């Protein structure tokens, strides 16, 4: 047991599923017993009013029934309870209960019982006020310096202060500049009301100023009729605290010192009567409630502050004197006197945990046992340690993360893609301009081996592809059961995708004995979509702007064999040309050489070459795999189309610059629009309106500019999405050509993909250009470095949008040149040593002018396109 816990003196749980808040707790001698013993008054949002007279109980004993003096269910929710001199003609204490639309004042009295049932308590309604506005909170005190009685001030939800002189309504005043209600307190020393506005300012209003201000009921008439009676409500003093306040408390424990305490969200303030800060304390936690109380040291004030970590801290001014643990998070805290015990801490949580506790410590009853003094045999200890280390090594080698019985997959997910397109397309809101957008059906099967709680299936495809439904929520599944869902995938955006793959992810919980809520688990599977989902057969085209040639070590295969879904069977083995028309792109032609082992892919758009090239290589490998041919290989010996690739990079970067420009212009026009609005509102509110001086025309023109800029920014965003999709397709193509050209392994290809395709989505904060530039620069500095000086270079740790793409294009060109000279991709720390072994003598310095002028790199079969010409191959395959 912790030493620093609040010692439970008396506690109880109020009701079932009731809610309580800050104003629902009050401590006072409400029945006027004269003994000086406080009672605890609690009201709930369900309308229950309870009065307790706590008595100490032994640990483990339950609360005695006679501790509950009174329990009454009122008809409306109770917002706040207060005890004061609220009835005229008597200075006895009465109970004020604030409802949403009503204020009730009760007299609490007790009748001494003559039988074993004990004393009887009852409440009597003295008077009530029906409120015309919804109440928020209230405060009370001797307003105006009245003696022997307390007046009540209620703050409404719309910012009106309603003042009641006991049985009669006095007046109401609206707070200026009101938006949301804040905590309210009354200072008897300055005769003023103190609150915190929605502008995060502590404001003080004199009672005399409120009394002589314009009546709230005639506020509209005053503005219209310009009545001369009454004054404008003015604030006495204002202090900006920069945060919202949770509570305000005004204390004056002697005649010389009066302080205003404000509990903020992260700070605790103590103010003087005139609004000056006496001291403040920055809190490193989120407070929930507080209360100041009298300190034993002269000139200081103690404060109890509770937080959301169930801690109660005791401060003397700004010094933390004590911290104690509470069993729950209190929403209200009070200090009361019970019997012979003074200074009992009363806390109330939002779910009704009422506790009376005190600060103190319990003596520790633990005594350390005596240690037997005996000699230590170090040889036996060493032998035992070696045996234990051997057991640990064996356990770490053989033991898996999961137990042996749980190695089997609890939930198995499989996705089956239909071989044929849907007869009736399921495309929804597709933006593709083609006549008919096809769709394909995907059937997802989930096999459950154990009890699965809260299973959730998510089907993800990469934009611009979309699915008819991407989220499926099932009920709890029993063992040996299954669930099947059917959905359709289609092309939604007006651009070609860079990948024809999707993922199915099932998340679920498996209950255990120690965790009934379940341990979260995830199962997933991938599926591939057919090429005919985004293109359809078309007539081959002889001319094209971009051409690629793929070399193989096997004779060419007829397109009837490897592309049966795109070739008419009537053409037979004579089909050596095949056309693909993309739904949101250009026409791509595939040619097979009759005399050599080559295939040519050509298209008017570079990005449209990617999917056809990928599909061709994939189908060739699958065909020869079925033929048990293990030595099939594809190579590429042409020129890497860097110049055309750089044009796509420049287009994407230009759209990013446009997006930044539109954002700046929108910000400027928005500032201008708000400035004009403020001037117009100022003139409209003026009692003597001045001419508008064409401000309305300027406002309308600025509004049209904002709308036009927003439309242009939205259009630019759509163009940037399409440009990034084209850039990803071209990047995939460049990665494949480099891997075929240099015959990279799967690990090296993975490094290349992570370097050139680091982002799934492109944003203004983190774009493709700066990310790829950093990744390529890192590889040039490590595994592809030509000297130790390059390895010593440090990269910037912060990515930012570059001014242009010249450095990126230079680094990509240098990156390909280093690969052509024998460099190999590696992420190991000893990359410099490996580089020296692979590249004898190291790489020679490559001048920039040499890169621009040279077309053929000595010692390599690959060629780079010079910056002054496009990559076009005129030779026939």
N, C-alpha and C positions, 0 to 999 in steps of 0.2 A: 504494500500500500504506500502510495506517495505521501511524503510528509507535508507537501504544500497543496492540500485539497481543502475546499470549504467544508468545515465540519457541519454535518447535517444535524440541526437542532429540531426541526419539524418540517415535514413535507407531505404533499398529497398531490394526486392527479385529479384535475377538474373535468368532469363530464367525459363524453366520448366524441371524438372528431369535432371538437369545438375550436374556434380560432380566437386568438387574443392579439392585441397590439399594444402600443406604447401607452395609450391613455386608459387602458382597462384596469390598472392597478392603483390603489390608493391606500394609505395607512393613516388612521386618525382615531381619536376617541369619539366615534360617531354616535354612540348611545348616551354621551354626556354622563358617564358613570362617575367622573371626578377622581378616579383612582390613578389617572395618568397612564393607564395601560392602553396601548394602541390596539385597534382592531384592523384586520386586513379586509378591504373591500375589493371585490373582483367582479367585473362585468365582461360578458362575452358577446361575440357577434351573433350568437344564436338567441340573445335576449335574456340570458340567465344572470341574475344578480345574486352574489353570494357574499356573506360576511362571516369571517372566521375570528375566533379567539384562541390562538395557538397556545398549547401547553407542551412542555418538554416530554418527550417519550424516550423510552429506552431503546437502544439499538435492536432492530429486528421486530419491535412492536408496531402495530398499526395505529393510525390516527384514531383517536376516540371520537365517537359520534357527537359528543357535547361540544367539540371544538367548532363545529359548524353552527353558528348562531341562527343564520337565516339563509334560505334559498328560495328565490322567487323568480318565476319566468315572466318577463315582461313581453309585450307584444312585438316590439321592434328591436333591432340590433342595438347594442350599447357601444357607442363610440368612445365615451370618456366618462369617468366618475371623479368627482371632487367633493371635498368636505369643507364647509365654511359657514359663516353667519349669513345665511341667505334669506331668513324670514324676519320681517319687520316686527318690532315690538319685543324681541327677545334676542339675547346674545348667545343663545345655545347653538350648538353645531348641528347642521342639517346636511343631507346628502343630495347633491345635484347630479342627475343622470342625463347625459346628452345622447339623444337619438338622432337619426338622419333628419327628421322633420319636426322634432319636438324636444323641449327642455322640461324636465320634471324635477321638482324639489320635494324630497321626502323627509319625514321625521322618523328616526329609528328609536324605538323604545323597547324596554324589556320589563317583563312582569315576573316577579319572584315566585317560583313554584312552591307549592306546599306538599307536593307528592314526589315520587321518585323520578318523574319525568324531567325534573329540573326546571330552569328558567325558560320563559317563553318570550320570543322577540317577534316584533311585527313592525311593518313600515306603514306610514300614513301619508298620503299625497297631500301636500300643503297647497301647491299651485303648480300649474303647467303653462307653457307658452308654445303655441303652434307656430312653427317657423315657415315663412314663405319661401325660403331658399334652403337648399341642401347644406347641412352643416358639415364642417370638417373637424374643428377642434375648438376649445374654449379655454379661457383663463379668468381669474377672479381676483378681487382685491378691493381695498378702500379707494375707489376711483374718486378723484377730486378732493382727496383729503377727508372724506367722510369718516366719522368715528363710530365704532361699535357695530358696524355691519359691513358686509361684502357685496359688491356688485359683480355682475357676470357679463363678460364680453365673448361673443361667439363669432368665429370666422367662418364664412360660407365658402363653398367651393368656387364661387365666381368672384371672390375678393371683397366681400362686404363684411364690415365689422358691425354686428348688431349688439347694442348695449342695453342691458336690462337692469333697472333699479328695483331689484327684488320682484315684487308682484306686478310691476308695470314695465312696459316697453318704453325706453327712453328715446333712442334715435339710432339711425344706421348710416354708415359712411363707407364709400367705396375707396379702396386703396388705389393710388395712382400707378399706372403702368403695370397692372396686375396681369399675371398669366396663370400661375399655379400656386396653390396655398402652401405656406411653409409653417414651421413651428411658431407658436405665439406665447409670449410671456409678458407679465406686468411688473414694472418696477415702482414700488411705493415711494421710494426715496425721490425719484424724479417725476413721479406721476405720469408715466409714459408707457406706451405699448411697444414692444420690441419684437420684430419678426425678421425673417430672411426671405427675400423676394426671389423670383425665378431668375433674376439677373445676378444671383450669387452675392447679394449685398445684404448686410445687416442694417436694417432701417428702424428708426425710433420715431414715434409719433406722440406728441403731447396730448394728454386727455383734453386740455382746454382748447387746443387747436381742433381736435375732433368735434368737440361740443359746438364750437362756433363756425364750423365749416358748413358748406352748402349741404342741405339735406339730400340723402341718396335718393329718396323717392321723387324729388323734384329736379334731379340732375338733368334730365333731358329737357324739361321745361326751362331750366335756367339757361341752357345753351341757346334755346330757340328764342325765348322772350327777353334774354339779357336782363334778368332781374338783378338789382343792385344789392339785395339783401344777401348776407352770407359771405364767407371768405373761401378762397381756394385752399384745399387740403395740402399742406406743405410738410415735408419731412423735417424732423429736428436735426438729426445727423445720420450719415451714411458711412458704412465701412465695407469695402470690397474684400471679401475673404477668398474669392476665387474657387469656391466649391459649394455644393449644396449642404445644408445643415440638417442633421438628424434630430436635434433637440436644442432648446434654449432653457436656461435656468438662471434666475436672478436671486442672489443670496445676500443677506446682510446680517452677519452674526453679532455685530456690535454697531454702535452708533457712528463709528469713524470710518468704516470700510463698507462699501457696497460694490459688488462685482456682478458683471454679466458674463455668464459662461455659455459658450457656443460650441457644440460638438459637431464637427464637420465629418466629411467622408474619410479624410486622411490627416486632419489636424484638429487640435483642441485649443480653443482661444479663451482668454480671460480678458475682458474689456472693463474699462472704467465707465462711470456714468455718462461721460461725454463722448463715448465711442472710441477713445484711444486704447490701443492694445497695451494691457499691463504685462502679459506674457503669453506665449503660445508654445505648444508642444507638437512636434511632428510625430505622428504615430506610424509605426511600421506594421500595422495590421488594420483590418476593417472593423471599426467599432459598431456596436449595436445599440447601446444605451449608456447613460451615465447619470450620476447625481453627486453634487458637492455636499459636504457636511463639515461641521465645525472641527477645527484642528486644536490639539492640545497646546501647540506652540503658538505664541502670540504673533500676529501678522501673517499667518499662512492659512491656507484652506486645503483640506483634503478632498480628494475626488475619487469616486469609484467609476471606472470605465470598463464595461464588459465588451467583448469582441466575439466575432463569429468563429473563433477557435476554441470556444468554451472556456475562456480565461477571464478572470476578474482581476484587474490591476488597480492598485491603490497608489495614488500620486499625492505628494505634498508639494503643491505648486507644480513644478515641472520635473520633480525628482520621483522616480519610481521607488516606493518603499516596500511594497509587497505584491506578490502575484500568486494567485490561487486558482485551482482547477474547479470548474463547475460541471455538473452532470449534463447540462443542456445549454443551448444558446438563449440567453434571456433577451426579451424585448422591452422589459421594464425592470428597474431596480429601485428600491426604496430602503430607507433606514428607519427602524421602528424600535420602540421600547416595550418589552413584554415582562411582566412581573418584576423580578429583581435583576433582570438581564437587560442592559441598555446597549444600544448600537447593534441590534440584530439586522442582518442584511436579508431583505426580502426580494426574491427574484421570481419573475414569471416568464415562461417561454411561450412561443406562439401556439403550441399544442396543449397548453394547460398544465405544465409542470410548475407547481407553486412550492417554493422552498424557502425556509427560514434557516439561515446558517450564520456561523460566526467564524472569525479568523483565528487560527491557532494551530498547534501541532500536537500530535500524539507521540508519546515516548516510544522509542524503538525497543521491542522486547526480544530482538534477535541477539544472540550471543555466539560469537565465533567458537567453534569447538576446539578443544586442545589438540595440538598436532603432536603425534607420537614421534619422538626423536629416535630415529634409527639410521643406521649407516646405509648409504646408497651404493648399490652394486652397478657400476657404470658398464661393465661388460654385458650384464643381462639387459640393461636399458638399450645399449647399442644393438644387440641381437633382436630385441623386440621392435625397435624402430626400423631396422632393415626389413623385417617380416611385414610390418604394416605398410611400408613404402612399396614393397612388392605387390601386396594385395591392391593398393591404390592404382598402381600402374596397370595391372591386369584388368581392373574394373574400368579404367578410362579407355582401354583399348577395345573392350568387347561391348560395353554398355552403350546403348543407343539413347537418343533423347527421349524416346517414348518406350514404355515397357514392351516386352515381346508380344504380349497379347493384343497391344494396340497398334502394332505395325501395319496391320491391314487397314486399308482405306475405309473409314466409317461411312462416308458418302461418296459414291462414284458418279461422276458427271460425264455424259457422253453427248455429243452433238452430231446429228446426221443431216447433211445438206442434200436436198433433193437434186437428182441429176438433171432434171428438166426445170425450166422456168414455169412459173404459175400461169395456168391458162387465162385466168382473170387477174390482172395486176392488182396488187395490194398497196401500191404506192399512195402515200398520203401527203398532200401539200408539197409535192415535188416542184422545185424551181427549174428543173431541166426543160429546155425549150424544145426537146425532141417530141415527136408526135405521141409515142407511147413509151412510157418508162416501165421496163420489166421489173419483176420481183421474183425472188426465189425463197422457197420455204425451208426453214431450219427447224428440226425436231430435236428438242433437248430432253434427255431422259436422266432422271436422278434416281439412283438405287441406294436405299438406306439400309444399313446393317445394324445400326444402334438407334436408341431413342434420340431424336433430334428436336431440340426446342428452337422456336422462332426461326425456321429456315427461310432464307431470302435468296432468290435467284436474280442475278443481274447479267444481262447480255449486252456486251459492249462491242461496237464496231467503230472504226475510225471515220470521222467526217472526211468527205461529204456523204458517206454512206449513212443510212439510218435504218432503224428497225421499227416495226409497227408497235411493239411494246417492249420496253427494256427492263422493267421491274416486275417480279412476281413474288408475292408473299403467301406462304403456305401456313396451314395450321400445324401444330406439333405432330411430328410423324413418328410412328411406331416402328420397331425393328422389322426387317424383311418386307418393307413396303416400297412403293415407287411412285414417282410423280412425273408426268409428261406434259410438256408445254409445246405449243406450236406457234411460230412467229414467222414473219417475212422480212427480208432485207431488200432494200432498194436504194437507188441513187437519188439523194434529196437535193444537194446543192448542184449548181451549174458548173461543175468542174470535175475532172477525172480524179479518182482516188490514187494515193500512192501505194496502198496496200489493200489486198483483197483477203483480209483475215479478220477473224473475230474471236472473242473470248467469252466463255461462260464461267461465272463465279458464283458459288453457293456458300453463303455464310450461315452458320448455325451454332448452337450451344449443346454441349454434351453434359448432362447432369452427373455429378459425383456425390459421394457420401459427404465429403467435406464442403462441397460447394453445390448446394441444390439449384442455384440459379444457372449453373452450367459454365463450362469452359469453352470459350469461343474457338471455333475451328473454321477453316476455309478449304474448299475443294474447287478446282478449276480445270478447264479443258479448252483447247483452241480448235478452231475449225476454219477451213479455207472455202472461199466463195468462188464460183466459176467465173471465168473471164467474160463469158457472154452476158453477164449481168450488167456490164458497163459498155459493151460494144456488140456489133452484129456484123455478119459477113457482108462484104462489099466487093466491087470490082477492083482488082489491083491497079495501082497507079504507077506509071513508068517514071515520072519525074517527081523529085522530092528535094527539099532543102537540106535534110540531115540524113546521113547514111552510116550504117555500121556493118562491119563484116565479122562474123564469128567463125573461127576455124575449129574443125573437129578432126579427130584421128580415125574416123569411120566414114564409110560412104554415106551420102545423104539419104535420108528416109523420106518416103512419100508422105505428103501432107494428109493423105487419106488415112494413113496409119496413126499418125500422132495428133492430127486435128480432125477427128471424125465429126465433131460437132460444128465445124465451120466449113467443111468441104462437101460439095455435092457428090454422092457416091457414083453418079453417072460419069464423072470425069475420069475415074479410074486412076491408074498410076501416072497419068500424064500431068497431073496437077502439080506444077512446080512454082506457082505463084498464088498467094493468098492475101486477100484484103480484109482489113478490120476497120470499121467505121465506129469511132467512139461516140457515145451519146452526147458528151460535153467536150468534144475535142475534134481533132483532125483525123484524116484517114491515114492508116499505117499499113504498109505493104511488106509482106514476108516473101523472100525469094530463095529458092534452093538451086544451087549450081548443078548442072548436068555433067560437068567434066571434072569438077574439083570437090573437095570435102568442105564446102563453105556454105554459109547461110548469110543472106543480107537482109537487114531490117532498115526501112527508110520511111520517113514521114516529114511533113512540113513543120511539125513542132517537136522540139527535142524531148520534152517531157513525155510525149506519147509513145516514145520508143521503149520506155521502161517496162511496162506491163507485158508487152508482146515479147520483148527479149527475155524477161524472166520466165514467162510461160513456155517459150521455146526451149530454153535450157532445162527447165524442170521436166518437161515431157520427154526430151531426148534422154535424160538420165533415167527416168522411170522406164522408158522403152528398153534401153540396153540392160537395165537391172533385171528386167523380166527375162531377157535373153541370156542371163548369167555371164554377161560381159563385164569384167571388173576393171579393164584398162581404158575405158572410155574417158576422154578428157576434152574440154573445151578451152580454147585459148583466144586471145585477142592481140593482134599485132598492129592494129591501126593507130591512129592518132587520138589521144584523149581530147574530146571536144570542150576544151577549157574556155575558149573564147565565147561560144554559145552559152556555156554554163555561167560565165561571168555576166552575160546580158540578163539572165534571169535573176542573178543576185542584185544587179543594179536596179532592176525593176522593183524588186521587193523592198530594197532599201529606200528607193524614192518614195514609195507609198508610206513607209514608216516616217520619213521626214514630213510628208504631207499630213500624216496624223498628228504629229507633234505641232505642226503649224496651226492646224485646225483647233487643237486644244488650247493653244495660246490665244488665238483670236476669240474663241468662245469664252475664255476666262475674261478677256478684256471687255467684250460686249456684255457679259453678265454683270460685271462691276458697274459698267455704265448704266445698264438697265436698273439696277438696284439704287444707284445714286439718283436717277430721275424719279423713281418711285418715292424715295424719301422726300424729295422736294415737293412732289405733288401732294403727298399725304400731309406734309407740313402746311401747305396752303389750304387744303381742304379742312383741316382742323382749326385753322385760324378763325377767330370770331369775326374779323373784318377781312374777308377773302380778297387777295390781290389778284390782278390779271395773271392768267397762266403763262403768257408770253411764249406761246407755241410749245410749251413743255409736253402737251398731249400729242402733238405731231411728232416731236422727237422721240417720245416713248413708243409710239406706234412704229416709227421707222427702225428704232433699235430692236423692237420685238421681231420685226420681219427679218432683220439681219441675223438675229439669234436662231430663228427657225431655219433660214437658208443655210447657215453654217452647220447647224445640227444635221440637216439632210445631207450636206456635202460630206461631213465627217462619217455619217452612217454609210454612205455609198463608198467612201474610201476604205472603210473597215471591211466591207464585203469584197472589194477588189484586193485588199491585202490578204484576206483569207484565201482567195483563189490563187494569188501569186505565191503564197507560202505552200499551197498544195502542189503547184507546178514545181516550185523549188525543191520540195521533198522528193518528188518523182525523179527529177533530174539528178538529185544527189544520190538516190538509190542506184540510178544508172551509172554514175561515175564510180561509185563504190564497186559495183559489179565489174566494170571494165578494168579498174585498177587491180582487183583481185584476180581476174583472168589473165591480165597482162603480166603481173609479177608472180602468179601462181601462189597466192598467199594461203596459209593454213587457216583453219576455222578460228583459231585464237587471234591471229593477226587480222582477219576480217572483222572479228568482233571489236577489236580496238579501233579499226578504221570506221566502223559504223558508229561507235560511241564518240568518235572525234568529229565526224561530219554531220551526224544526226543526234545531237544531244538533247533536243527539245521536241516534245510531242505537240506542244502548242506554243505559239509565238505571241509575246506581249510587248508593250512599250517599255515596261520596266526591265525585262530580260529578253533580249532579242536573239535571233539566230546568228547574226553577224558577229557580235562581240563574243558570244559563247564559243563559236567555231574558231574564231581568231585566237582566243586564249588556249583552246585545246591543241590547235596546230602549232602554235608557238611553243607550247610545252614539249611536244614531240620533237620539234626542231632543236630544242635546247637539251633534250635528254638522249633518247635512243638514236636520233638522226643528226646529232651534232657532229660537226666536222673538226672541232678543236675544243680544247679545255676552256678557252675564253667564252665560248657560247654556253658551256655548262655552268659557268659562274654567273651568267645573267639571271637577274631576278625578275619575275613577272609581277604585274600589278595584282594586288589581292582584291581589287574592287572592279567589277565589270560595269562599264558605262557605254552608252550608245556612241559609236565613233562619228567623226565628221564626214567621212567618206569611206569607200570600200577599197581604196588603193592598197592599203597595207594587207588587207585580207586576201586580195587577189594575188599579191606578190608572195605571201606566205604559202598559199595553196600551190602556186607554180613551183616555188622552191621545194615544197613538200614532195611533189611528184618527181622533181629532178633528183632529189636525194634517194627516192625509191629506185629510180632508174639506174643510179650509180651503185646499187647493191645494198642500200640501207634496209634494215628490217625493223618492224614494229615490235616493241617490247616495253613492258611496264616494270621490269625488274630493276633493282637498285644498281646492279652492276652492268647496266646497259652500255656504258662507255667501253668496258672490257670486251663485251660481246661485239660491239661495233668495230673495234680494232681487229678482232678475229675475222669478221665477215668481210670488212673492207680494208685490205692491205694498203698501208700507206695513208689511209684516211681519205676524206673527200677534199678535192681541190676547191679553191675559192671560185665562186660562180658570179661573175659580174652581172649586174642587172641588164646592161646593154647586150651581153651575150645571150641572156635568156630571151630577150625580145627578138633578136635577129636569127638565132639558131633554130632550125626546124628539126634536124635530126641530131640526136644525142649520141656521140660515139660510144661504142660498146653496148648498145641496146638496140633492140628491134622495134622499140616504140618511138613514135613521133609526136611532137606537140604542135598544135596549131599556133602559128605566129599571130600576134595581136593585130596584124593588119589585114588578115584574110579569114574567111569562114572555112569551116571544115567540110569539104565536099570531096567525095571520092568518085572519080569518073570511070574507073575501071569496072568492068562487069565481073560478077562472081563466077 
